[in-house]
Amino acid sequence: MNNATINSTQLWIGAQNIVKAQAIAHVQKNYCHSLGCKTCSICKQIENEQFHAFMMLTTSKSSYSRADLDAIFAKIILVRGPQEPFFCVITQADKLSDSCANSLLKLLEEPPLGWHWLLLTDRPQELLHTIKSRCVVTEFKPTQQENCYSQIFTFLTAKKYGDILEFHQLLERTKISDYESRLLLDDIIKFWTRESLSNNKYLGITSYLQKCIGQSPMPGSSKIFWRNVYLNVSSLVN
Ligand SMILES: [Zn+2]
């Protein structure tokens, strides 16, 4: 445990994938013996959400239900002190319903010893004021790196063949990790799935990208992975 000795309730505002990656990096920094190398077994466990002192709540529904919080309540009684800190990340905290919020308020205000809340949202305006007022708020503006992320997205969702050289140059500038690559691939698949609903000529792209999920980049091979994806998507789009 490196520096999260103070119990805290934090709200991180920013694009979903960005704050999520930041949250993972934050927990890694706190537990990894090399302050978040992203390659050791601890960093990998955290990234895969299999680390014993970290949980991340997500939902694909329009809002969280009380039952979704059961996992948190089950953990919270087990956390015993600052020597055994625990990080609980709630993604899309704006989806916490009134009743969820009410059941969490006391715990957000006074986290149990060793407990750290990280609430994430890209829609702070939809977050309940009662929750927001209990948090230390940090806003994440996109950095150059994140601009690269959205530029790769733009290239791979364009409906005409782009300049491969320009794409190569973009990849050279960026340092996309394998974790970010998986998130980005998800975003791109969502885009083409939506597109293929209205135009079935894009179905080929969607099914190609879905095959890519099984071949997600290994550490260090993200650039090669994206180069191949770009070549394939470009040829399918035309
Ligand atoms: Zn590490």
Residues whose N, C-alpha, C, O or C-beta is under 5 A from the ligand:
A	BS01	ZN	C32 G36 C37 K38 T39 C40 C43
